[in-house]
Amino acid sequence: MLPASAFAEVLVGASRLGPKATARTEAFVDSIVDLVPPIDRNVAKIAAALRAAHKSIRLPDALVIAVGRSVGASAIVTADARWRAADKRVQILG
């Protein structure tokens, strides 16, 4: 699973290179990700509450954690240790 907000971030660099790079990047993501959940009202509310409670977590990160919560993910994986305080399911890579 890759939240729509993170999917957009993945596409930024490719989009700067043009439509072919964007299509290749999207095809790669599709090959490894089975679901891209949208950012809906519920996710937005969860993200807002996370931002209010954890000032070190930026909105893009709060959206990822919020999607994980909204879909009942068993783990939320990141390299950012600041996320750990926001949810017990956060697992730090590295």
C-alpha positions as CSV (number, residue, x, y, z in Angstrom):
1,M,0.0,0.0,0.0
2,L,1.2,3.5,-0.9
3,P,-0.9,6.5,0.2
4,A,-1.9,8.8,-2.6
5,S,0.1,11.6,-1.0
6,A,3.3,9.5,-1.1
7,F,2.5,8.4,-4.7
8,A,2.3,12.1,-5.7
9,E,5.7,12.7,-4.1
10,V,7.2,9.7,-6.0
11,L,5.9,11.2,-9.3
12,V,7.3,14.7,-8.8
13,G,10.8,14.0,-10.1
14,A,9.6,11.9,-13.0
15,S,7.1,14.6,-13.9
16,R,9.9,17.1,-14.2
17,L,11.5,14.8,-16.8
18,G,8.4,14.4,-18.9
19,P,5.5,12.0,-19.7
20,K,7.7,9.0,-20.6
21,A,9.6,9.2,-17.2
22,T,6.2,9.6,-15.4
23,A,4.8,6.5,-17.2
24,R,7.9,4.4,-16.3
25,T,7.7,5.5,-12.7
26,E,4.0,4.8,-12.5
27,A,4.5,1.4,-14.1
28,F,7.2,0.6,-11.5
29,V,5.1,1.7,-8.6
30,D,2.2,-0.4,-10.0
31,S,4.5,-3.5,-10.1
32,I,5.3,-3.3,-6.4
33,V,2.2,-1.6,-4.9
34,D,-1.2,-3.2,-4.8
35,L,-3.2,-0.3,-3.4
36,V,-3.1,3.5,-3.5
37,P,-5.7,4.7,-1.0
38,P,-7.0,8.2,-1.5
39,I,-6.8,11.1,0.9
40,D,-10.5,11.5,2.0
41,R,-12.2,13.5,4.7
42,N,-11.5,10.8,7.4
43,V,-7.8,10.7,6.5
44,A,-7.6,14.5,6.6
45,K,-9.2,14.6,10.1
46,I,-6.8,11.9,11.4
47,A,-3.8,13.8,9.8
48,A,-4.9,17.1,11.4
49,A,-5.2,15.4,14.8
50,L,-1.7,13.9,14.4
51,R,-0.3,17.3,13.4
52,A,-1.9,18.9,16.4
53,A,-0.5,16.3,18.8
54,H,3.0,15.9,17.3
55,K,4.5,19.2,16.1
56,S,7.6,17.6,14.6
57,I,5.5,15.6,12.1
58,R,4.8,17.5,8.9
59,L,1.5,17.2,7.0
60,P,2.8,14.9,4.3
61,D,4.0,12.5,6.9
62,A,0.8,12.8,9.0
63,L,-1.1,11.9,5.8
64,V,0.9,8.7,5.4
65,I,0.3,7.7,9.1
66,A,-3.4,8.7,8.8
67,V,-3.9,6.4,5.8
68,G,-2.2,3.6,7.7
69,R,-4.6,4.1,10.6
70,S,-7.7,4.4,8.4
71,V,-7.0,1.2,6.5
72,G,-5.9,-0.7,9.7
73,A,-2.4,-1.3,8.5
74,S,-0.4,-3.7,10.6
75,A,2.7,-1.6,10.1
76,I,3.6,1.9,9.0
77,V,7.2,1.8,7.6
78,T,9.5,4.9,7.5
79,A,13.1,6.0,7.9
80,D,12.0,8.9,10.1
81,A,12.2,8.2,13.8
82,R,10.0,11.2,14.6
83,W,7.0,9.1,13.5
84,R,7.5,6.6,16.3
85,A,5.6,8.7,18.9
86,A,2.6,9.1,16.6
87,D,1.6,5.5,16.2
88,K,2.6,2.2,17.8
89,R,2.6,0.5,14.3
90,V,5.5,2.7,13.1
91,Q,8.5,0.7,12.2
92,I,11.8,2.5,11.5
93,L,14.0,1.2,8.7
94,G,17.8,1.2,8.9
